[in-house]
């Protein structure tokens, strides 16, 4: 699975989940609207005729608070969804096996080689043997779900291509794209 396929997969997962979030958000907004209407009816019944101006100010204030709370709740759910999408992508990367994993490591190695004269790598435990079979000099193990850290011949420059690092590097760009998908669907209705 290459980076573009991973990005496409993350976007596809976000689109699927956005429909579910939209339904949950609409249901929550309906409940909040019903509760707000109930509160407003009760307040109107208790208020005196001479306090209409005050009542209107309270109604506006409470409505704004409820709308803000609803927006915050929806935003919180969408942020949780984004976290879940990235957690699933991380799990899928960790579960990648066989030829797909070897191809991903080869692609990462080729990427590193374009930027750095590689002397050796520190590989994730589960990838060390595969990298050695690919002819890569592995000098130690690195924590992580997969990938490696490439070390340059100068001994100072390294490129971190561990799976979780690559995901974190992609996260700012993909989070924006996922957020556009989630929030634009809500606004288009």
URFENGI-V918273 format. One record per residue. N is the residue number from 1. RES is the residue in three letters. PSI is psi in radians with two decimals (* if undefined). Layout:
n: [N:N]
res: [RES:RES]
psi: [PSI:PSI]
This chain:
n: [1:2:3:4:5:6:7:8:9:10:11:12:13:14:15:16:17:18:19:20:21:22:23:24:25:26:27:28:29:30:31:32:33:34:35:36:37:38:39:40:41:42:43:44:45:46:47:48:49:50:51:52:53:54:55:56:57:58:59:60:61:62:63:64:65:66:67:68:69:70:71:72:73:74:75:76:77:78:79:80:81:82:83:84:85:86:87:88:89:90:91:92:93:94:95:96:97:98:99:100:101:102:103:104:105:106:107:108:109:110:111:112:113:114:115:116:117:118:119:120:121:122:123:124:125:126:127:128:129:130:131:132:133:134:135:136:137:138:139:140:141:142:143:144:145:146:147:148:149:150:151:152:153:154:155:156:157:158:159:160:161:162:163:164:165:166:167:168:169:170:171:172:173:174:175:176:177:178:179:180:181:182:183:184:185:186:187:188:189]
res: [UNK:UNK:UNK:UNK:UNK:UNK:UNK:UNK:UNK:UNK:UNK:UNK:UNK:UNK:UNK:UNK:UNK:UNK:UNK:UNK:UNK:UNK:UNK:UNK:UNK:UNK:UNK:UNK:UNK:UNK:UNK:UNK:UNK:UNK:UNK:UNK:UNK:UNK:UNK:UNK:UNK:UNK:UNK:UNK:UNK:UNK:UNK:UNK:UNK:UNK:UNK:UNK:UNK:UNK:UNK:UNK:UNK:UNK:UNK:UNK:UNK:UNK:UNK:UNK:UNK:UNK:UNK:UNK:UNK:UNK:UNK:UNK:UNK:UNK:UNK:UNK:UNK:UNK:UNK:UNK:UNK:UNK:UNK:UNK:UNK:UNK:UNK:UNK:UNK:UNK:UNK:UNK:UNK:UNK:UNK:UNK:UNK:UNK:UNK:UNK:UNK:UNK:UNK:UNK:UNK:UNK:UNK:UNK:UNK:UNK:UNK:UNK:UNK:UNK:UNK:UNK:UNK:UNK:UNK:UNK:UNK:UNK:UNK:UNK:UNK:UNK:UNK:UNK:UNK:UNK:UNK:UNK:UNK:UNK:UNK:UNK:UNK:UNK:UNK:UNK:UNK:UNK:UNK:UNK:UNK:UNK:UNK:UNK:UNK:UNK:UNK:UNK:UNK:UNK:UNK:UNK:UNK:UNK:UNK:UNK:UNK:UNK:UNK:UNK:UNK:UNK:UNK:UNK:UNK:UNK:UNK:UNK:UNK:UNK:UNK:UNK:UNK:UNK:UNK:UNK:UNK:UNK:UNK:UNK:UNK:UNK:UNK:UNK:UNK]
psi: [2.10:3.08:-0.72:-0.72:-0.68:-0.79:-0.76:-0.69:-0.73:-0.76:-0.75:-0.75:-0.70:-0.71:-0.73:-0.76:-0.44:-0.60:-0.73:-0.74:-0.72:-0.78:-0.77:-0.73:-0.73:-0.73:-0.76:-0.72:-0.69:-0.77:-0.78:-0.70:-0.76:-0.76:-0.74:-0.76:-0.69:-0.78:-0.75:-0.70:-0.80:-0.73:-0.73:-0.72:-0.60:-0.38:2.56:2.69:-0.65:-0.16:0.46:-0.74:-0.78:-0.77:-0.78:-0.67:-0.73:-0.74:-0.81:-0.76:-0.82:-0.66:-0.76:-0.71:-0.77:-0.72:-0.74:-0.74:-0.70:-0.77:-0.72:-0.69:-0.75:-0.78:-0.70:-0.75:-0.71:-0.64:-0.68:-0.67:-0.77:-0.76:-0.71:-0.69:-0.78:-0.60:-0.70:-0.70:-0.72:-0.79:-0.69:-0.70:-0.79:-0.58:-0.15:2.32:2.98:-2.40:-0.62:-0.72:-0.73:-0.73:-0.69:-0.77:-0.71:-0.73:-0.75:-0.73:-0.74:-0.69:-0.80:-0.72:-0.57:-0.45:-0.25:2.44:1.88:2.20:-0.74:3.06:2.68:2.00:2.65:2.50:-0.79:-0.17:-0.12:-0.85:-0.73:-0.78:-0.70:-0.76:-0.44:-0.01:0.27:2.40:1.98:2.16:0.04:-3.12:2.61:2.57:2.59:3.05:-0.17:2.96:-2.79:2.94:2.10:2.35:2.27:2.86:-0.39:-0.15:-0.09:-0.63:2.30:2.70:2.14:1.88:0.61:2.59:-0.81:-0.55:-0.76:-0.75:-0.76:-0.58:-0.59:-0.42:-0.82:-0.76:-0.83:-0.56:-0.73:-0.78:-0.73:-0.75:-0.70:-0.76:-0.84:-0.86:-0.56:-0.55:-0.71:-0.72:-0.48:-0.18:*]
